[in-house]
Amino acid sequence: MRSIALILAALLVGAGIALAGWLGGQALIESREPIRTVTVKGLSEREVEADLGFWPIRFVATGPTLEAARATLESSDAAVRQFLEAAGFAPENMNVQNIIVEDRLAGYNAQATPDEARFVLTEEFLVTSADVQQIASAARDVGELLRAGVVFSSDTYNAGPNYLFTGINDLKTDMLAEATQRAREAAEQFAVEADAAVGTIQSANQGVFEILAAVEIPNERPERQINKRVRVVTTITYFLE
């Protein structure tokens, strides 16, 4: 009887070792199975209107003496302020940023400088307002300043109003939710084609919010347009089950 018990015990131990070896082998095989994922992008866009406008106005005055040039510049400054006040701007919307004084007689081309244009004064004037339509309307009537004798600078790059949108923080939550939902929909469509199911998120990148011109015009700076397009693209990687 004792020998039979020893034999049964040995058989049970062997069976246990074999079962443990089989389970270990199954775990090894499963651990070596590739992890299936899918990486998708989700887009969200909003059409908005700029909520801040600024209009740099640069004008010049010349004269044979510094005093004469200064008097002409003051006359132009007064004309600009009168024009803007008539357009509805308050004094706090108007600021002188800088005045540049140039004595052409001290320049390298002094011999070619006419006496009546020795001094050149350039005033950098800035108009700012949250009423972007008011700025746009005034800019369209800028010809009135020409008729008043204001001579504008030849700096065409800075000519004309610029418009900004500053309310992006109010859009972030809804836009990120929409972009994430669209990414999920794209992942689900892929999963159907791959005969799988979308699992949890492995990684996510919310992307960068961009403020673009509503209409992309070649060689046109986006800040010139009042209407803007806010855009964000999220990138999400899902596990597939």
Phi, psi and omega in degrees: 000321180298320180294323179296319180296321179294321179296316180297321179296318179296321178296319180294319178296318179296318179297322179295318179296319179296318179296319179297320178296323180293315180297320178297321178295320178296318179297321179295317179297317181292324181292337180272357177291136182294143176280125182265128178223165174221134179252126184227163178240147177233133184249140172223135180224151176222140173266125183225166174251141178304148180241008176210130179235144173220140187233102176281126178243118180247122178226157188235159175216142180236161178187160179290336177231162179296322180296318180294318179295321179295320180296319178294320180295319178297322178296319178293320178300316179296320179295320179295315180296319179297318178299315182289321177297320177295334178276358175102007180275142177274159180304327180290348176277353186239129180216141173275121181273323185192155172230122182256130181247128179233127174256103185292339179291340179267001181273175183290338182252038187299327183297332183268004183276121176291146183300323184288350181236031182297313182260132178236121179247131179240123178256130176257110186247137184234131175249129178231146179194148173280347177271088186291330178292328177294318178295316181298319180294317180294321181296327179291338181259020186297342177301335178297327178291325176298318179293337178275000176094009179282129179256117183277154176291157180275009180284085184289337182296322182265004182285141177092160182287158173235148185231137181237154172244121185249001185265029185295329181297332179286345183257343191303312185300309182294320182291321178294322178296318180293317180296321178294319179297319180291326175294319179298318179297320179294320179295320180294323177296319178295319182298322178299316181290334180265006181055051181220182177232147180283128179260216181279171180278130175274315179205158181210143176229115185289344179082182183249135176284131179243141174247110186244167173291143180298324178237120180278114181247127180304135178065013179254127180289131185298332181289352178283341185266139177287318182277133185237164174233117178268132188222139174216141179236121177262148177238120184230137175250122179252148168283144174254134182250000000 
